[in-house]
Amino acid sequence: MQGKATGDKRVFLLLQGPHGPFYSQLGAMLQRTGAQVWRVGFNAGDRAFWFHRSTYLPYRGTPEDWPAHLSHLITDKGVTDIVLYGDTRDIHATAVQVAQARGLRIHVFEEGYMRPYWVTYERDGCNGHSRLMTMSVDEMRTALEFSDMESPLPPAHWGDMRHHVFYGALYHFFVMFRNGAYRNFTSHRSISVFTEFALHVRRLFLMPLLALHRMAATARVRYGGYPYHLVLLQLAHDSSFVQHSPFDSIEDFLAVVIDGFAKGAPGHHHLVFKAHPLEDGREPLRRAINRLAHQHGVADRVHYIRGGKLARLLNDARAAVTVNSTAAQQVLWRGIPLKVFGDAVYGKPEFVSTQALSDFFASPARPDNRAYKDYRRYLLETSQLPGGFYSARGRRQLLRQVIDMMLAEDDPYEALRRGTAAPRQQLRLVT
């Protein structure tokens, strides 16, 4: 018989997290289990969203000094667990190496592999560093023998986007105007904090206008009467694109896709580029797409849609292409053929095409839908938790489940295999 979940003798060190109050609420609940909790802050934005002054540890040193400082913190505080949001930014990649060398538990949060209604929680790594990368569908099916849960359906609506943009703008405001005590802070982004703040604010105010433009562009595609292929774009600074893809830039990917479409797609087919919902204009995507489409003689058959709901476009799509966007899970759920270029947790041969791109556009191979349903159910039984980081409702839903999983000895995948996984919450439909 297993004992109760307790944080006694556990010391959690939280590094950078999602914008907003999630980390602060997570820390407070971990403390209620009996654990000690510390938060390292690297800038004024981190400090603004941590509401427990006595447990805040500001880091004002240089990136070069960070590994030694982290090792000292681990020893000084008796740290047993490190908590990260993503594992590829430099301070987190370094922390993973240090923590592994010290034998610590590493808890990694990330946006859901089946976002927007779920959040990812794994141990030791996520995305291209996830255990899912080396796991076969047959192994997943074997583990599922310990469960009889039916896969939950997503809710009718669950809006985190406005909260996400708001907290992003607020975070960058603090970094830009209140960061005097953190003069050595260097953003993991390639643009300045001021530029990022301006982009967040601009997008927040332009949301109504962009929504009208998006609705018009979507309507033109949906009612155009032609077959079309959908390209799922990612943010240029997205860690999955930067760390786990073969491309040096988004434009390199655009060039490959448009070339493959021009060579392989039937003359009456169209190509629709769907921007990431958080695309903020830092990349001249529309201009690059128009230029490449004209060069290949397909300008009248290529379209660009900025953000918005993916489902409306997927319902009539012939096939989809991406580097390794998590939105591809929605493609596979519908049984739509999918071509992937980068490392992705869903990149299994049973349901991702291995065709050359021109052949894929000419006659895309359909995925094994039964295999994908087993894969999807496995994720929902393990690393995918209902909830979100940004809205109050999403955080409440997430915190109900994740604390017990963090305190468990086994990671989510091992817990299912060994039959020690806690009962999972069914995602309730929201009306």
N, C-alpha and C positions, 0 to 999 in steps of 0.2 A: 504493500500500500504506500502510495506516495504521500509525503508530508505536504503541509500547506505551503503556498507560495509566500516566501518571505525575503526581504532584502537585508536581513541581519548579516553583518560582516561583509556586505557588498559596498563598494565605493565606486560610484559612477562619475566619470569625467565627460562632460558634454562639450564638443567643439562647435563648429558652425552648423546652424540649423536652418530650416525654412524661415522666410520672413514672417514676422508676426509672433503671437503669443504661444504657439504650440510647445516650444521647448520649455518655457517657463511652467506651463501646466504639467508637462511630462515630468519635469524635475520635482514639482510639488507632490505629485502622486507617488513617485518613487520614494520620496522621503517618508511618506505615510506607511510604506511597507517596512520601514526600519533601516533603509539604506541611507548612506551619506551621498550627497550629490554636490558636485562642483561644476561650474561653467567657466570655460575659458572664452574670453571675449577679445576679438582682434580689432575692433573698431567701435565707434559710438553707436552704430546701428545694432550691433550685438548687445551692447549694454542697455539700450533703450527697451529691448524686448525681454530682458531678464529681470524679474521682479523680486529677486531675493538678494539683496545687497551683500549680506554676510558671506554668501557662497560664490560670489563673482570674482574671477581671477583675470585681471586684465593682462594681455600680453602686448608689450610695447617694444619688443625687440625686433631684430631684423629677421628675414626669412632664413638666413644662414645660421642664426643662433637657435632657431626653433627646435631642431632635434634634441640638442642638449638640454634645453629648457623643459621640453616635454618629459624627457627621462627623469629629470629632477622632480618634476611634479608628481610623476607616477610613484617615485620612491617616497617623497615627502608626505603625500596624502594617502599612501597605501592603496592606490587605485587598482581595482579588479576588473573594471569594465570601461570601455571607451564607446561613446555614442557619436555617430557621424551622420551628416546628411549628404549622401553621395561620397564616393571614395576616390575621385580623380583629381580634384583641385590639390595643389602642391602641399598645403598644410595637412590635408587629410591623407594623401598618398604616403607622406612621411609618417604620419601617425599610425597608419596601418602597419608599416614596416617595423616601427618601434614596438607597437603593441604585440605583434606576432612574435618578435624576438623575446619579449617579456612573458609570453604565455597568457596574455589578457584576452577576455572575451571582447569581441568587436561587433557592435550592433550598428547596422547600416540601414538608414531610412532613405527612401527615394520615392519620387512620384510613381504611382501605380503602373505596373506593366499592363494593367487593364483600366487605366485611368479613363474618365475622371472620377469614377465612383469608388475606387479602391486606392490604397496606399501600399507600397512595397516595404516589407520588413525582412531583412536577411541578416545572416552572420557572415563576417569576414569580407564580403564584397558583393557588389550588385552589377547589373548590366553585363558587360563583357567579363567581369570578374566573378559572376554569380556561379554557384554550383550547378545551376540549370544548364550552363553551357556544355557540360560534359555528361549530362544526364539524358538517357534515351527515353523515348516514349514507352518502350516496354518496361523499363524500370519504374516509371511513373504508374503504369497500370498495375504492376505488382504491389506497390505501396498503397494504391487505392483499394485493395482488397480489405484493408482495415477500416474502410469508411463506407457508409451507405447514404451519405448526405447528397441531396440533389443540388446541382449548381444554382445559386440564386440569380435571379434576373436583376438587371440594374433598375434603379428607381426611375419614375417618370421624369423627374427633374431634380437637380441637386446642384445649385449654383455656387461655385467657388471662384469663378473668374474675376468678378469685380473685387472681391476681397483680396485675391492674389495681386492684382494690379495696385490696389490701394496700399497694401502693406509693403509692396516693392518700392513704391514712390516714397513712403514714409521712411523706410529703412535708408534709402539713398539720401534723403534730406538730412538725416542725422550724420551720415558719413561725410556729407559735403560741408555742413555748416557747424558741426559739433565735434569734429575729429581731431582737435588740437592736441589731445593727450596721446594720440596714436600716430605720431609723425612717420613711423616706419611702416605703416600699413600699406600693402600693395594689393590691389584687387586682382582676383584670378581672371577677370575679364580683360579683353584686349583694348577696351575703350576706357576713357576716364570716368570717374564717379560722377562728375558734373554732367557729362554727356548721357550717362545711363539715367540719372535723375530726370534730365530734361526729356528723354524719350518716354519714361514712365508717365510723367505729367502730361506730355503731349497726347499720349495714347489714351489716358484717362479722360481728357476733355474731348477728344475726337471720337470716342466710342459711338455716340449716336450717328454721326455722319458716316463713319466706317460701316456701321450696321446697314444703313440704307444702300451704300455702294455694294456691299457684299450680297444683300438680298437681290439686287438687280442682276449682278453677275451670275449668281447661282440660278436665278430664274432663266437666264439666257441659255445656260447649259442644260438645265432640266427639261426645258420645253423646246430645245433645239431640234429634237427628232433624230439625232445622229448617235451612233454608238461612240462611247468615249472610254478612254483609259485615264485613271486617276493617279497623280503623282503626289505622294505625301511628303511635304517638305518639313525640314527640321530647322531649329535655330542654329545659326552658324557657330554659336558658342556652346551649344548643347554638348555635354560631356560624352554622350554616346557617339555623336558625330565626330567630335574632335579626337577621341581616344580609340574608338572602335570601328573606324571606317577606313577605306582605302583612299579617300579623297582629301586633298589639302584645302579645298574650299567648296562652298555650295555651288559656285559657278562651274567647277569641274564636273560635279554631278549633273547639273543642268545640261551641260554639253554632251555628256554620254547618253542621257535619256533622249534628248531631242534627236541626236544622230541615229539612235536605235529605232526611234519612232519613224523617222523619215525613211529609213531603209526597209523596215519590216511591216509597218501597219498598212492595212488596205486604205485606198484613197478616200474612202468615205468616213473613216474613223477620225476622231478628234482626241486631243490630249489636253487634260485639265490639271494644272498645277494648283494644289491646295496648300496655302501657307499655314504655318503653325499658328494656333490661336494667340500666342504671345508675341508674334512677330511685330517688332516695333519700328521697322523702317531703316534700321542701321545698315541693312544689306539692300542694294538696288536690284531686288529680285525681278520686278516687272520689266525694268529696262534690259537686264541681261537675257530674260526669256524672250522678249521681243526681238532683240538683236540676233540671238541664236536661231530663232524660228525663221527669220528672214533669210539668214545665211543658208539654211537647209531647204528653203522653198516651201515651208509649211505654216507660214504666219497666219493664214486664214483658218487653220485647224488647231491652233494652240491658244489656250485660255489660262488666265490667272485669277484666282479667287483668294482674297485676303481673309484668313480666319474663318470663324463661324462653325456651325454644327457639321460634323462629317457625315452623319447618318443620311442626310438628305441627298448628298452626292453619291454615297456608296450604293444606295438602293438600286440605281440604274447603271452602275459602272460595269464595264466589260472585264476589267482587270485593274490591278494596282501595282505601283512600283514605289520603293522607298530605299533609303540607305539602311536604317534600322529603327525607324520610328515606332514607338509603342502603339501608335494609332493603327498599326497594321493588325493588331489583335482584332479590331472591329472588322477588318477585311476578311480575316480567316473565319471569324464567327459566322459570317454570311456565306461562307463557301466560295468566295471570289478568288480567282487565281492571283498569286502574289509573287513578285520578284524582289529579292533583297540583295543588297550589295555589301553591307557591313556585318559585323558580329552582332547577333541578336539572340535573346533568350528563346525566342520562338523559331529560330532558324533551323528547324528540323526537316530532314529530307522528305518526311511524309507529307508535309503541307506547304513547303516553299519550293518554287520552281527552280530547277537547275538549268533551264534552257538559256541559250544565248539571247541577249535582249531583243535583237531583231526577230528571232524566231518566236519569242514570247509575245511580242506585239502582233505577229502574224497569226498565231494560234496558241494562246496561253493554255498550259496544262492545269487542270483543276486540282485543288488540294484534296487530300484524304480527310474528309470532314469528320469521320468517326475518330480518327487519330487526334484531330485537333480538339474535339470535344473532350476526349480523355485528358489531353494536355491542359485544357482550360480548367477542367474540374480539379485537376491536381494543384494548379496554382491557387485556386480559390480555397482549397483545403489547407494550404501551407502559408505561402509568403504574401498573399494578397488579402489585405484587411479592409473591411468596409469603413469608409470615413474619408477625411481630408485634413489637410494642414491649416486651411485658411478660414473657413467659415466656422462659427461657433458650433453649429450642429454637426459638421463633419468632424471637428475635434472631439466632441463628446462621444461620438460613435467610435472613433478610433481608440480613444483612451480606455474605453470599456474592455477592449480585447488585448491591447498590445503590452500592457504592464505584466500580465501573467506570462506572456510569451518571452519577455525579456528576462524574467526571473527563472524561467525553466532551464533545466540543465541542457536539454537537447535543442538544436536549432529547429526551425519549422519543418524542414524536410526530413530530418532524422526522427522527429517526434511522430510524424505520420507513419514512417516505416516501422518504428518500434511500437506503435500503438499507444504512445503516451500523450498524444496531442489533446489539448483541451477542447471541449465542445465549441464549435464555431457558431458565430451569430449569423442568422439568416438576414439578408439585406431586405428591409421593409420597403415596400413601394411607397413613394411620397406622392400625395395628391394635392 
